[in-house]
Amino acid sequence: MTTKEPELFAVPTNVITGFLGVGKTTAIMHLLSQKPSNERWAILVNEFGEIGLDRSLLEGLTPTATNVFTKEVSGGCMCCASKVSMQVALNQLLSEAKPDRLLIEPTGIGHPKEVLELLSADHFKKVIRLDKTVTLVDARQLTSARYTSNETFKQQLELADLIIANKVDMYSEKDKQALTNYLQANRLSPENIYETHRASMLLKWLCGPSRFEPKTKKLHNHHTAKAQESLPKNGVIKKVNNGEGYQSVGWRFTEKQIFNRQALKVFLSRVDAVRVKGVFITSEGVFGYNNVANQVTELALNHCEDSRLEIICEQIDEVWEQHLMNTIERHQNTP
């Protein structure tokens, strides 16, 4: 006689949102470092680009022994172009992980309201309990109409239960005041506003119910998840995407292609784009990279299955690909 596994009920769920390059993935890494050892956590990440690499970054720092389970939805906003993929991935993640907490990171140019609506729908109503929605913001962005006139940027702040003013170590007093003025001018009143640098969030900030009031809808899903595309014989896949006024280009390389660490850092520092993220297998180890506002950060990882790069920009520069290929150290290892 087999014992029936208990059903999931009211899993505390936080949506962690914010515009491109503000530090969402770094914030999740900080939260993972505070995870109680006896808890199982699930993380669903959404990438605008088609390659997808936030999962690789998170898994590179969190081996499976730590009871952290991740899934990724790539290729656009998870509630729009990838809506079915999100439902499938979320169902699979909940079934596999049976988590004590669920973290969801939408793409920085996605629509958080639709994500929250989907999570509140009848299909997930008993399983998911919406806790605080967190929005990270770089207050320096509030001086640019590129952000303040962007509907997604505004929606992220409107829906926030908790605002994290990140990168505060780079702010001037004018920047801090700009955030206060913006919230007042738009009649926004989140429960709390915290200042951080390097997205160093505290786990206790996540606790408490979300103020979001959904218009629930029934979801019907009879689709199966799309398997990850196999690499061709030349050992590299290139993908492009566009939407919301942005373009993305990304590459995925076989693990046999080894990159020169120093050449890679030089190349990444010279890419002029809104956001550049990568995970690479180099001759000196495995590293994750992030380039925002021409500032490259490097993070040592425990492992990764393959090398990946994703660039989000206003206009793709065709020379990037050749410069990237020039950083491969041992071409003879290409399958």
C-alpha positions as CSV (number, residue, x, y, z in Angstrom):
1,M,0.0,0.0,0.0
2,T,1.4,3.3,-1.0
3,T,1.1,6.5,1.0
4,K,-0.4,9.4,-0.9
5,E,1.8,12.5,-0.8
6,P,0.3,15.5,0.8
7,E,-1.0,18.2,-1.5
8,L,0.7,21.6,-1.7
9,F,-1.2,24.4,0.0
10,A,-0.5,28.1,0.3
11,V,3.1,28.1,-0.7
12,P,4.5,31.6,0.3
13,T,5.3,33.2,-3.1
14,N,7.2,36.4,-3.8
15,V,7.4,38.1,-7.2
16,I,10.7,40.0,-7.4
17,T,10.6,42.6,-10.2
18,G,12.5,45.6,-11.4
19,F,13.9,47.0,-14.7
20,L,16.8,45.7,-16.6
21,G,20.1,45.6,-14.8
22,V,18.8,46.6,-11.4
23,G,20.0,43.5,-9.6
24,K,17.1,41.1,-9.3
25,T,19.2,37.9,-9.8
26,T,21.8,39.2,-7.3
27,A,19.0,39.8,-4.8
28,I,17.8,36.2,-5.2
29,M,21.4,35.0,-4.6
30,H,21.5,37.0,-1.3
31,L,18.1,35.5,-0.3
32,L,19.4,32.0,-1.1
33,S,22.3,32.5,1.3
34,Q,19.7,33.0,4.1
35,K,17.5,29.9,3.3
36,P,16.9,27.7,6.3
37,S,18.7,24.4,5.7
38,N,15.6,22.4,6.3
39,E,13.5,24.3,3.7
40,R,13.0,23.5,0.0
41,W,12.9,26.6,-2.3
42,A,11.7,26.9,-5.9
43,I,12.7,29.7,-8.3
44,L,11.1,30.5,-11.6
45,V,13.0,32.9,-13.7
46,N,11.9,34.6,-16.9
47,E,14.3,35.9,-19.6
48,F,13.5,38.3,-22.4
49,G,16.2,36.7,-24.5
50,E,15.9,33.3,-26.2
51,I,19.1,31.7,-24.7
52,G,18.3,32.0,-21.0
53,L,21.0,32.0,-18.4
54,D,19.8,33.2,-15.0
55,R,19.1,29.6,-14.2
56,S,22.7,28.8,-15.0
57,L,23.9,31.6,-12.7
58,L,21.7,30.5,-9.8
59,E,22.5,26.8,-10.2
60,G,26.2,27.6,-10.4
61,L,26.0,29.0,-6.9
62,T,23.5,26.5,-5.5
63,P,24.3,22.8,-6.0
64,T,21.3,20.5,-5.9
65,A,22.2,19.4,-2.4
66,T,21.0,22.7,-1.0
67,N,17.3,21.9,-1.9
68,V,17.0,24.7,-4.4
69,F,15.0,24.0,-7.6
70,T,15.0,26.3,-10.6
71,K,13.2,26.5,-13.9
72,E,13.5,29.1,-16.6
73,V,11.0,30.5,-19.1
74,S,12.9,32.3,-22.0
75,G,11.9,34.2,-25.1
76,G,9.8,37.1,-23.8
77,C,7.5,38.1,-21.0
78,M,6.3,35.0,-19.3
79,C,2.7,36.2,-19.2
80,C,2.5,37.2,-22.9
81,A,4.5,35.4,-25.6
82,S,5.5,32.6,-23.1
83,K,2.3,32.4,-21.0
84,V,1.7,28.7,-21.7
85,S,5.4,27.9,-21.0
86,M,5.1,29.7,-17.7
87,Q,2.1,27.6,-16.6
88,V,3.8,24.4,-17.6
89,A,7.1,25.4,-16.0
90,L,5.4,26.5,-12.8
91,N,3.3,23.3,-12.6
92,Q,6.4,21.1,-13.1
93,L,8.4,23.2,-10.6
94,L,5.8,22.9,-7.9
95,S,5.4,19.2,-8.5
96,E,9.1,18.5,-8.4
97,A,10.2,20.8,-5.6
98,K,7.2,20.7,-3.3
99,P,8.7,24.0,-1.9
100,D,8.4,25.8,1.3
101,R,8.9,29.1,-0.6
102,L,8.6,30.1,-4.3
103,L,10.4,33.1,-5.8
104,I,9.5,34.4,-9.2
105,E,11.7,36.7,-11.2
106,P,9.9,38.2,-14.3
107,T,12.0,39.7,-17.1
108,G,12.9,43.3,-16.4
109,I,10.7,44.5,-19.3
110,G,7.8,42.2,-18.7
111,H,4.4,43.0,-17.2
112,P,4.2,42.2,-13.5
113,K,0.5,42.8,-13.2
114,E,-0.3,40.0,-15.6
115,V,2.1,37.7,-13.8
116,L,0.3,38.4,-10.5
117,E,-3.1,37.9,-12.2
118,L,-1.9,34.5,-13.4
119,L,-0.6,33.5,-10.0
120,S,-4.0,34.5,-8.5
121,A,-6.1,32.5,-11.0
122,D,-8.2,29.6,-9.9
123,H,-5.7,27.1,-11.1
124,F,-3.1,28.2,-8.6
125,K,-5.4,29.7,-5.9
126,K,-5.0,27.0,-3.3
127,V,-1.4,26.2,-4.0
128,I,0.1,29.7,-4.0
129,R,-0.1,32.3,-1.3
130,L,1.0,35.7,-2.7
131,D,3.3,37.3,-0.2
132,K,5.0,40.7,-0.7
133,T,5.8,41.8,-4.2
134,V,9.3,43.3,-4.3
135,T,10.5,45.9,-6.8
136,L,14.1,46.8,-7.1
137,V,14.9,50.3,-8.5
138,D,18.0,52.3,-9.2
139,A,17.0,55.8,-8.2
140,R,19.5,57.2,-10.7
141,Q,17.2,56.0,-13.5
142,L,14.5,58.5,-12.4
143,T,16.4,61.3,-14.1
144,S,15.8,59.6,-17.5
145,A,12.6,59.7,-19.5
146,R,13.7,56.4,-21.0
147,Y,12.6,54.8,-17.7
148,T,10.0,57.2,-16.3
149,S,8.0,57.1,-19.5
150,N,8.2,53.3,-19.8
151,E,4.9,51.7,-18.8
152,T,6.5,48.6,-17.4
153,F,8.9,50.6,-15.2
154,K,5.9,52.5,-13.8
155,Q,3.8,49.4,-13.3
156,Q,6.6,47.7,-11.4
157,L,6.6,50.6,-8.8
158,E,2.8,50.8,-8.7
159,L,2.5,47.1,-7.7
160,A,5.3,47.1,-5.2
161,D,4.5,46.1,-1.6
162,L,8.2,46.7,-0.9
163,I,10.7,48.9,-2.8
164,I,14.4,48.2,-2.7
165,A,16.4,51.2,-3.7
166,N,19.5,49.3,-4.8
167,K,23.0,50.6,-5.6
168,V,22.5,53.3,-3.0
169,D,26.3,53.6,-2.5
170,M,26.3,55.3,-6.0
171,Y,23.5,57.7,-5.2
172,S,23.8,61.4,-4.6
173,E,21.3,63.2,-2.3
174,K,19.6,64.3,-5.5
175,D,19.0,60.7,-6.5
176,K,17.4,59.8,-3.2
177,Q,15.1,62.8,-3.3
178,A,14.2,61.9,-6.9
179,L,12.8,58.6,-5.7
180,T,10.8,60.3,-2.9
181,N,9.4,62.9,-5.4
182,Y,8.5,60.2,-7.9
183,L,6.5,58.1,-5.4
184,Q,4.7,61.2,-4.1
185,A,3.9,62.6,-7.6
186,N,2.4,59.2,-8.6
187,R,0.7,58.7,-5.3
188,L,2.5,55.5,-4.6
189,S,2.8,54.3,-1.0
190,P,4.6,50.9,-0.6
191,E,4.6,49.5,2.9
192,N,8.4,49.8,3.2
193,I,11.3,51.3,1.3
194,Y,14.8,49.9,2.0
195,E,18.2,51.1,0.7
196,T,20.7,48.5,-0.3
197,H,23.9,48.1,-2.2
198,R,24.7,44.9,-4.1
199,A,21.0,44.0,-3.7
200,S,21.7,42.7,-0.2
201,M,18.0,41.9,0.8
202,L,17.0,40.3,4.0
203,L,14.7,37.3,4.0
204,K,12.4,38.8,6.7
205,W,11.5,41.6,4.3
206,L,9.6,39.1,2.1
207,C,7.1,38.1,4.8
208,G,3.5,39.3,4.9
209,P,0.6,39.3,2.4
210,S,0.6,41.1,-0.9
211,R,-1.8,44.0,-1.4
212,F,-2.5,42.9,-4.9
213,E,-6.2,42.4,-5.7
214,P,-6.6,40.0,-8.6
215,K,-9.3,39.6,-11.2
216,T,-9.1,35.8,-11.2
217,K,-9.4,33.7,-14.3
218,K,-9.6,30.0,-14.9
219,L,-6.6,28.5,-16.7
220,H,-6.8,25.6,-19.0
221,N,-3.5,24.0,-19.9
222,H,-3.1,20.9,-22.1
223,H,0.3,21.7,-23.5
224,T,3.6,20.1,-22.7
225,A,6.9,21.9,-22.0
226,K,9.3,22.5,-24.8
227,A,12.6,20.6,-24.4
228,Q,15.8,22.5,-24.5
229,E,17.2,22.7,-28.1
230,S,20.2,20.4,-28.8
231,L,23.4,22.0,-29.8
232,P,24.3,21.5,-33.5
233,K,27.6,20.0,-34.7
234,N,29.5,23.4,-34.7
235,G,28.8,23.6,-30.9
236,V,26.9,26.9,-30.8
237,I,23.3,28.2,-31.0
238,K,22.5,31.8,-31.7
239,K,19.0,33.3,-30.9
240,V,17.5,36.8,-31.4
241,N,14.4,38.4,-30.1
242,N,12.7,41.8,-30.0
243,G,9.9,43.5,-28.2
244,E,9.0,46.4,-25.9
245,G,11.4,48.6,-27.9
246,Y,14.4,46.3,-27.2
247,Q,16.3,43.6,-29.0
248,S,18.2,40.6,-27.6
249,V,20.9,38.4,-29.1
250,G,22.3,35.4,-27.3
251,W,24.6,32.4,-27.8
252,R,24.9,29.0,-26.2
253,F,28.2,27.0,-26.5
254,T,29.1,23.4,-25.9
255,E,31.0,22.7,-22.7
256,K,34.0,21.7,-24.9
257,Q,34.6,25.3,-26.0
258,I,36.9,26.9,-23.5
259,F,37.1,30.7,-23.2
260,N,40.0,32.9,-22.4
261,R,39.1,34.7,-19.2
262,Q,41.0,37.9,-19.7
263,A,39.9,38.3,-23.4
264,L,36.4,37.7,-22.4
265,K,36.4,40.4,-19.7
266,V,37.8,42.9,-22.2
267,F,35.2,42.0,-24.8
268,L,32.3,42.2,-22.3
269,S,33.5,45.6,-21.0
270,R,33.3,47.0,-24.5
271,V,29.8,45.9,-25.3
272,D,27.6,49.0,-25.3
273,A,24.1,47.6,-24.4
274,V,21.4,48.0,-21.8
275,R,22.4,44.7,-20.2
276,V,24.9,42.0,-20.8
277,K,24.9,38.7,-18.8
278,G,26.9,35.5,-19.3
279,V,28.1,32.3,-17.8
280,F,31.4,30.9,-19.2
281,I,33.7,27.9,-18.9
282,T,37.2,29.4,-19.0
283,S,40.6,27.9,-18.6
284,E,40.7,29.4,-15.2
285,G,37.3,28.1,-14.0
286,V,33.6,28.9,-14.4
287,F,32.5,32.5,-14.0
288,G,29.3,34.5,-14.3
289,Y,29.4,38.0,-15.8
290,N,27.1,41.0,-15.7
291,N,27.7,44.3,-17.5
292,V,25.3,47.2,-16.6
293,A,26.2,50.8,-17.5
294,N,29.6,49.7,-18.7
295,Q,30.5,48.2,-15.3
296,V,31.5,44.5,-15.5
297,T,31.2,42.3,-12.4
298,E,32.6,38.8,-12.3
299,L,31.4,36.0,-10.0
300,A,33.1,32.6,-9.5
301,L,30.6,29.7,-10.0
302,N,30.8,26.1,-8.8
303,H,29.8,24.7,-12.2
304,C,27.7,25.2,-15.3
305,E,26.6,22.8,-18.0
306,D,27.5,25.1,-20.9
307,S,28.6,28.7,-21.7
308,R,26.0,31.3,-22.5
309,L,25.8,35.0,-23.3
310,E,22.7,37.2,-23.6
311,I,22.8,40.9,-24.7
312,I,19.7,43.2,-24.4
313,C,20.1,46.4,-26.4
314,E,18.3,48.9,-28.5
315,Q,20.2,47.8,-31.7
316,I,22.3,44.6,-32.2
317,D,25.8,45.2,-33.4
318,E,26.8,42.5,-35.8
319,V,30.5,42.8,-34.8
320,W,29.8,41.4,-31.3
321,E,29.6,37.8,-32.6
322,Q,33.1,37.8,-34.2
323,H,34.6,39.5,-31.1
324,L,33.0,36.9,-28.9
325,M,34.3,34.0,-31.1
326,N,37.8,35.4,-30.8
327,T,37.7,34.8,-27.0
328,I,37.4,31.1,-27.5
329,E,40.7,29.6,-26.4
330,R,40.8,26.2,-27.9
331,H,38.9,26.0,-31.2
332,Q,40.1,22.4,-31.7
333,N,37.7,21.3,-29.0
334,T,34.7,22.2,-31.1
335,P,32.7,19.0,-31.8
